[in-house]
Amino acid sequence: MPPIARRMADIQPFHVMEILKRAHELAAAGRDIIHLEVGEPDFPSPAPMIEAAQGFLAGGHVHYTPALGLTALREAIARFYHDRFGADVAPERIIITPGASGALMLALGVLTNPGDEWLLPDPGYPSNRHLVRSFEGQPVPLPVYADTRFQPTPTQVNAAWTPNTRGLMVASPANPTGTLLSLDEIAALQHCVQARGGILIVDEIYQGLNYGVDASTALSRLDDIFVVNSFSKYFGMTGWRLGWMVVPPAYVREIEKLAQHFFISPSTPAQHAALAAFAPATLEILEERRHAFADRRNTLLPALRDVGFQFATEPQGAFYLYADISGLADSSETLAQRLIEEAGVATTPGLDFGDNAPERHLRIAYTTDKARLREAAERIGRVLQQR
């Protein structure tokens, strides 16, 4: 057989999928498994979106859309930015994509030359570094810690910048930590990156899932950045595979060319479903769910503290807790295996999120109801008492 591309040696598996696989095996054998490992809301897609998709499909004309997406959807997103955040974003700058992953592929495809370095917070979302590598770039981890809420600073960026650095990627709210960057902090990072001739990509995929602080967008302050978003998290459309990206005008045509070849177009039924995402009835449902996530966070966080987990920061967004387990075990991977086998609770070891003390951390998703979260904490506590 022909040799596999050299880049694949640097592409690691998504370890949480191994946990998920084992969880399904145990469930098939009759075990009751509480899923706290996968970042997927447990709520169904909101009814107005289902109805919009069904109405569209009933017409039978399910054809390609333009590569950049339906004009009506791009305009709806622009109105949403204006009405919710006071940001004026031209619809022409908005690119509809097959999930946020598709948006990141397009951004990196347009921006990355072989050997270009991208600065990425560590811990951070694992696919980012592998997407950079897929386009022959070099991911450069920026170790981030609790004293900066696991977010990078301009001082760090300046210290890590080299002649080969292309840009910086940040997330607010962040996965796996759930922490936020303020608009002032994002502006300071952009000033730093821009002064060095680089590009800033801001991941706002969990925008809207904010607790105790209003949601915001970097686009209310900055124009010359890339902003990636998704219908998967706040809007609850994971399986529909739909996202979007806002780019500076000079990049739109280049993005369009890649989108034509990579994807032809985003999913047409998903786009018609998403047109209903911004209706008042849908937004009311989504806000009720956001409050439910806040209740879940406030249920699970103290329950896990009671059984020995430590939290250097409390999440203000997304639906994850990033727990320090160093007082309970030497290895988060070993602990995750023990919890699924002995407690029937699936969690994600820090190994997935980078090289910055992964053995000390577990990511725990509060994407199930409060009763199950309390039960999960009780099961974990019983297992830990057996040390």
Buried (B, 14 or more C-beta within 10 A) or exposed (E): EEEEEEEEEEEEEEBBEBBBEBBEEBBEEEEEBBBBBBBBBBBEBBEBBEEBBEEBBEEEEEEEBBBBBBBBBBBBBBEBBEEBBEBEBBBBBBBBBBBBBBBBBBBBBBBBEEEBBBBBBBBBBBBBBBBBBBBBBBBBBBBBEEEBBBBBBBEBBEEBBEEEBBBBBBBBBBBBBBBBBEBEBBBBBBEBBBEBEBBBBBBBBBBBBBBEEEBBBBBBBBBEBBBBBBBBBBBBBBEBBBBBBBBEEEBBEBBBBBBEEBBEBBBBBBBBBBBBBBBEEBBEBBEEBBEBBBBBBBBBBEBBBEBBBBBBBBBBBBBBBBBBBBEBBEBBBEBBBBBBEBBBBBBBBBBBBBEBBBBBBBBBBBBBBBEBBEBBBBBBBEBBEEE
